[in-house]
Structures are given as C-alpha cells and as structure tokens.
Amino acid sequence: MAGWSVLESVTVRAPGSVGAVSVRVRDTVGWRRMHSSEGVVTTIPAGSSSTVSFVLDDLPRGRHRVGPALVDVVEGFGMARRLVSVPGRSELTVLPEVVPIGFGRESRSLGEGSRLRRDHSQTGGQDDPITREYRRGDAMRRVHWKATARQGELMVRQEEQHGLPSTRVIVPVASANWRDWHPALGSGRPVSDGFEWAVSAAASIAVAYGLAGSQTRVVTLDGSTVAVHDPSTTPLFLDLLADLELDDDSSDRSPEASPREPVIAIVSSLGDADRQQLGRTRGPGVSGVAVVVHLDLDPLVPDDTAADSPSAVASALRADGWHVVDADSVSDVALVLSTAGVFGG
C-alpha cells in the first residue's frame, strides 16, 4: 500500500567460465532513481549465484515498472569496473492506503439515511418507497400506484430499492483543484500530496461502509464513476483506485444521486463553477459532508486568500449548507474521518 515498504530480492548468477566476482546490485524503479550507493554488495562464486535483498520504501500509489536490475561488476582485482543491465522487468501495483475507522455502531458507519433504506428494503415495507418520475423504457411492474396517486403523475420505484444501501464519495481529479500539484520525477505526470490524501480517505470511507454492508460509489466532480465498492469487491476496487491519476479523463457517467443517499466530498480548491457542480451531486434532502483539505502548511504552496483557496472554499461550502470538516494533507486520515458528522453521527 502507498507509503509502505516492500522487500525486493534479486538473484544474480555468474558464468562458470569466470572466477568469483564482486558485484553491487541495484534495481531500476519508475518513481525515483536509485543511487549506486544504495546497491547491495555481494560476491558470487564461480558458476554459482547469489541473492541480494533491499528495501523499497515510501511507495507511491500507482502501477510501476520495476527493472531492469543494474549490476556493477568489479573485475581484475579491483582495477576494472563495468555496469551490466540485466534484462527483465516486472510490475508493482501499489494500492491506496486504507486506514481502519473503527466505527461499530451502524448509525455512525452507514449514516441514518442508508440505515433506514436498508431496513425498509429488508422488511419489504411500501409505506415510504424511494420513487421518481416515470421515464420512457421503465418497466410497468415498477410503477408505484400509491405514489402516482399522491403525486398526480406516473411514479416508479428506484432500481436500487432492493439492493445495497449506498453512499457517494466525490474526489475532484483536475490538477487545478489541488494547488500543490507538481510534475512527477521521471514520468512528468501531475501528482499532489493533497490528492493522495483524498484517495486514501475515499478508499477508507468505502471500506468502512462496506464492512457495514453498504455500497460506495467514488465519482469525480463532473459525475464520472471512478470505482464502485461493495463488501465483495474490495480487491478490485482498490486496484481501480491504484490507477487513478490527476487529470484522468473518464466518460463513465454515474447515475444521479438517490434521495437520502449520503454524500461525502473530499475537496481542496474549487472555483465558483466547481462549487455549483458539487452542489448538484446531492440528492433531495441531503445536506452533504465536505472534507476540505488545506495545503497552506506546505511551504511550496502560497498561503493566500484567493477565492479558490481551501479556506475560502470551506467558508463558501458552509454557506451552501454543507457540513464542513477541515483537514490538511499531513493529517491522520482515521482521526479526520472519526470527526463527528462525517459518518452521520
């Protein structure tokens, strides 16, 4: 997982035609350059092999190329040295870090709206159905006649009525929404500590909801689906989040938010248009929770009072009716998500 370490082992074999050789082994990784001093020194007996191990630490989330290995060979009693690139590459997938939230009570881990909808689904109650207007193509068996009579127009039950209760987590993926973004070493792709914090928080929220028997849909600010998590799909869900990058372009549109579906947005910098777009992600009767990631503590990010700065965004979202929780990109994710109100309790 992101931020963790992994132990890598490389086996090097010396040809039988030469005597024992001393080598220094290091690997090639996609996210940084390993200096020769980080290599591991070993002596390989003639015609034999030797295995060396070294630690790759502070792993960045994503899918990374590992290899080819680089071997410094010392020959001729130390009088000659040559660098050999050993063919062979592998892929290392680093998943987002998931932190345990530790909520045991259903009302706090699911939110009151999701709990009520699940109880309603399990009991088969029809007194308070989740309905919407009839659309062309809807099956007539889904028509709810009581709601139709009450509303004066044809109403149908929502498709998710008998499925898992759900929540929605919004994470902006435009680099403009994360003021600390910078080009990654090597790839040049935009990366951001604040964005990485948001992805870890989104993954942790989804797993917490999943443990309580609920589904979570992670979407972008424009409503594109990034990944959907339910209690049986955690590995696939995290694998999809491993591929999420800033400025990703997705056309997988999400369905509209359901009535009473909890919405948790993890944001930082938002312009007026972004804020209006965020407001449309909430279903009827849902206030929404906004975790605003402040980046002003980072010396590389100017501490300003621009309209799209995290401080200004937090104030504007409060005025828009969001329950705002302040955080920064070095905050403990579990501690922030345990704040009263994030999970509806």
C-alpha positions in Angstrom: 0.0 0.0 0.0 1.0 3.6 -0.5 3.6 4.8 2.0 4.6 1.3 2.9 7.8 -0.6 2.2 8.5 -3.7 0.2 11.4 -6.1 0.3 12.8 -7.0 -3.1 15.1 -9.9 -3.8 17.3 -10.2 -6.9 19.3 -13.3 -7.8 22.4 -12.9 -9.9 24.3 -15.8 -11.5 28.0 -15.7 -12.6 29.1 -17.6 -15.7 31.1 -20.7 -14.9 34.0 -19.5 -17.2 35.0 -16.8 -14.8 36.2 -16.9 -11.2 34.4 -15.4 -8.2 33.2 -11.8 -8.9 32.2 -9.0 -6.6 29.1 -7.1 -7.6 26.9 -4.2 -6.4 23.3 -4.8 -7.3 20.5 -2.2 -7.5 17.2 -2.0 -9.4 15.5 0.5 -11.7 12.2 1.7 -10.4 9.7 4.1 -12.1 9.2 6.6 -9.4 12.8 7.6 -8.5 16.4 6.9 -9.3 18.3 4.5 -7.1 21.8 5.8 -6.5 24.7 3.4 -6.8 25.4 3.7 -3.1 22.0 2.1 -2.4 23.1 -1.1 -4.1 23.9 -4.2 -2.2 27.4 -5.7 -2.5 27.9 -9.4 -2.7 30.5 -11.9 -4.0 29.3 -14.6 -6.4 31.3 -17.8 -6.5 32.3 -19.1 -10.0 29.5 -20.7 -11.7 27.1 -20.1 -8.9 24.5 -17.4 -7.9 23.9 -15.0 -5.1 20.6 -13.4 -3.9 20.5 -9.9 -2.6 17.6 -8.1 -1.0 16.9 -4.4 -0.5 14.0 -2.3 0.7 12.0 -0.1 -1.5 10.4 2.4 0.9 7.8 5.1 0.9 6.0 3.5 -2.1 3.8 5.9 -4.1 0.4 4.8 -5.2 0.1 3.5 -8.7 1.3 0.9 -11.1 5.1 0.9 -11.5 7.7 -0.7 -13.7 10.5 -2.5 -11.8 13.6 -3.4 -13.6 15.9 -4.0 -15.3 18.4 -4.6 -12.5 21.7 -2.8 -12.7 24.9 -4.7 -11.7 28.2 -3.1 -11.1 30.9 -5.7 -11.7 34.3 -5.3 -10.2 37.0 -7.2 -12.2 40.8 -7.6 -12.3 41.5 -7.2 -8.6 39.5 -4.0 -8.5 41.3 -2.5 -11.4 38.2 -2.5 -13.7 34.6 -1.9 -13.3 31.7 -2.3 -15.7 27.9 -1.7 -15.4 25.6 -4.5 -16.6 21.9 -4.1 -17.3 20.2 -7.4 -16.5 17.1 -7.9 -18.8 13.8 -8.4 -17.2 11.0 -6.3 -15.9 8.0 -6.7 -13.6 5.1 -4.6 -12.5 4.5 -3.4 -8.9 1.0 -2.3 -8.1 0.7 0.0 -5.0 -2.8 0.3 -3.6 -4.0 3.4 -1.8 -3.6 3.1 2.0 -6.8 2.1 3.8 -7.0 3.1 7.5 -9.4 1.5 9.9 -12.1 3.9 11.0 -13.3 1.6 13.9 -17.0 2.5 13.9 -19.0 -0.3 15.4 -22.4 1.4 15.5 -24.5 1.2 12.4 -25.8 4.7 12.6 -22.3 6.1 12.5 -20.8 3.8 9.9 -23.7 4.0 7.5 -25.4 7.2 8.2 -29.0 7.4 9.2 -30.4 7.7 5.7 -28.7 4.5 4.5 -29.7 2.6 7.6 -33.4 3.5 7.1 -33.3 2.5 3.5 -31.7 -0.9 4.3 -34.3 -1.6 7.0 -37.0 -0.7 4.5 -35.6 -3.0 1.9 -35.3 -5.9 4.3 -38.8 -5.6 5.7 -40.3 -5.1 2.2 -42.2 -2.0 3.5 -44.1 0.0 1.0 -45.2 3.0 3.1 -42.2 5.1 2.3 -40.8 4.0 -1.1 -38.0 5.7 -2.9 -39.6 6.8 -6.1 -39.0 9.0 -9.1 -40.9 10.2 -12.2 -41.6 7.6 -14.9 -39.2 7.6 -17.8 -39.6 6.1 -21.2 -38.5 2.5 -21.1 -39.3 1.9 -17.4 -41.0 -1.4 -16.8 -44.6 -1.0 -15.8 -44.1 -3.6 -13.0 -42.0 -0.8 -11.2 -44.9 1.7 -11.2 -45.9 2.6 -7.6 -49.6 3.3 -7.7 -49.9 5.0 -4.3 -47.1 7.4 -5.1 -48.6 8.0 -8.5 -52.0 8.9 -7.0 -50.3 11.2 -4.5 -48.1 13.0 -7.0 -50.6 13.1 -9.8 -48.2 11.7 -12.3 -46.7 8.3 -13.0 -44.1 7.3 -10.4 -41.8 4.3 -10.3 -39.6 2.7 -7.7 -35.9 3.3 -7.8 -33.9 0.4 -9.1 -31.7 0.4 -6.1 -34.6 0.0 -3.8 -34.0 -3.7 -3.2 -30.2 -3.5 -3.5 -27.5 -2.5 -1.1 -27.8 0.9 0.6 -25.3 3.3 -1.0 -23.2 6.3 -0.4 -21.3 8.6 -2.7 -17.8 9.9 -2.3 -16.6 12.8 -4.6 -13.0 13.4 -5.3 -12.0 16.1 -7.9 -9.3 14.8 -10.3 -8.4 18.0 -12.1 -4.9 19.2 -11.1 -6.3 22.7 -10.9 -8.3 21.6 -7.9 -5.1 20.7 -6.0 -2.8 23.6 -5.6 0.2 21.6 -4.5 0.4 19.6 -7.7 3.8 19.2 -9.5 5.3 17.0 -12.2 6.4 13.6 -11.0 10.0 12.7 -11.3 10.6 10.6 -14.4 7.0 10.4 -15.8 6.2 14.1 -15.6 2.6 13.3 -14.7 0.9 15.7 -12.2 1.0 14.5 -8.6 -0.2 16.0 -5.4 0.1 15.1 -1.7 -3.4 16.6 -1.1 -4.8 14.4 -3.8 -3.1 11.3 -2.4 -4.6 12.1 1.0 -8.0 12.4 -0.6 -7.7 9.0 -2.4 -6.7 7.3 0.8 -9.6 8.9 2.6 -12.0 7.8 -0.2 -10.7 4.2 0.0 -11.0 4.2 3.8 -14.6 5.5 3.7 -15.6 2.9 1.1 -14.2 0.0 3.1 -15.8 1.3 6.3 -19.2 1.4 4.5 -18.6 -2.0 3.0 -18.0 -3.5 6.5 -21.4 -2.2 7.4 -23.0 -3.9 4.4 -23.2 -0.8 2.2 -22.1 0.1 -1.3 -19.9 3.2 -2.1 -19.5 4.9 -5.5 -16.4 7.1 -5.9 -17.0 9.7 -8.5 -15.3 12.8 -9.9 -16.6 16.3 -9.6 -18.2 16.0 -13.1 -20.0 12.8 -12.1 -17.8 10.2 -13.8 -17.5 6.9 -11.9 -14.0 6.0 -10.7 -14.8 2.8 -8.9 -17.7 1.1 -7.1 -17.2 -0.8 -3.8 -19.4 -3.3 -2.1 -18.5 -5.8 0.6 -17.4 -8.4 -2.0 -15.2 -6.3 -4.3 -12.6 -4.7 -2.1 -9.5 -6.0 -4.1 -10.9 -4.9 -7.4 -12.0 -1.6 -6.0 -8.5 -0.8 -4.6 -6.9 -2.0 -7.8 -9.0 0.6 -9.8 -8.0 3.3 -7.3 -4.4 2.4 -7.8 -4.8 3.6 -11.4 -6.5 6.9 -10.6 -4.4 9.9 -11.7 -4.8 13.7 -11.8 -6.4 14.9 -15.0 -7.8 11.5 -15.8 -10.5 11.6 -18.5 -13.4 9.3 -17.9 -16.8 9.1 -19.7 -18.4 6.5 -17.4 -21.2 8.7 -16.2 -22.7 7.9 -12.7 -26.4 7.6 -12.1 -28.0 10.6 -10.3 -27.8 10.6 -6.5 -30.7 8.8 -4.8 -32.9 10.6 -2.3 -31.2 10.4 1.2 -28.0 8.9 -0.3 -25.1 10.2 1.9 -22.6 12.3 0.0 -19.1 12.9 1.2 -16.9 15.2 -0.8 -13.1 15.4 -0.3 -12.0 18.7 -1.9 -9.4 21.4 -1.7 -9.5 24.2 -4.3 -12.8 24.9 -6.0 -13.9 27.7 -8.3 -17.5 29.0 -8.4 -18.4 26.7 -11.2 -16.8 23.7 -9.4 -18.8 24.6 -6.3 -22.1 24.7 -8.2 -21.3 21.4 -9.8 -20.6 19.9 -6.4 -23.9 21.2 -5.2 -25.7 19.2 -7.9 -24.2 15.9 -6.6 -26.5 15.9 -3.6 -29.9 14.2 -3.8 -33.0 15.7 -2.4 -32.9 16.3 1.3 -29.2 15.6 1.6 -27.0 18.2 3.2 -23.7 16.5 2.4 -20.3 16.4 4.2 -17.3 18.2 2.7 -13.8 17.4 3.9 -11.7 20.3 2.9 -8.0 19.6 2.6 -5.9 22.6 3.4 -2.5 22.8 1.8 -1.3 26.2 3.3 1.0 24.4 5.7 3.1 23.3 2.7 5.9 25.8 2.2 5.7 25.2 -1.6 2.1 26.4 -1.7 1.4 30.1 -1.2 -0.8 30.9 1.8 -3.3 33.2 0.0 -6.8 34.3 0.3 -7.9 33.7 -3.3 -11.5 32.7 -3.9 -10.5 29.2 -4.7 -8.2 28.7 -1.7 -9.2 25.9 0.8 -10.0 28.4 3.5 -12.4 30.3 1.1 -13.8 27.1 -0.2 -14.6 25.9 3.4 -16.4 29.1 4.2 -18.4 29.0 0.9 -19.4 25.4 1.4 -20.7 26.1 4.9 -22.8 28.9 3.5 -24.1 26.4 0.9 -25.3 24.1 3.6 -22.5 21.6 3.7 -21.2 20.1 6.9 -17.5 21.0 6.6 -14.7 19.2 8.2 -11.2 20.8 7.9 -8.1 18.7 7.3 -4.7 19.0 5.8 -2.5 16.7 3.7 -0.5 15.6 6.7 -3.5 14.9 9.0 -4.2 11.5 10.3 -6.9 10.2 7.9 -8.5 8.0 10.5 -8.6 10.9 13.0 -10.3 13.2 10.5 -12.8 10.6 9.4 -13.7 9.9 13.0 -14.8 13.5 13.4 -18.4 13.8 14.5 -20.7 14.3 11.5 -18.5 12.6 8.8 -20.4 9.3 9.0 -23.7 10.8 10.0 -23.2 10.5 13.8 
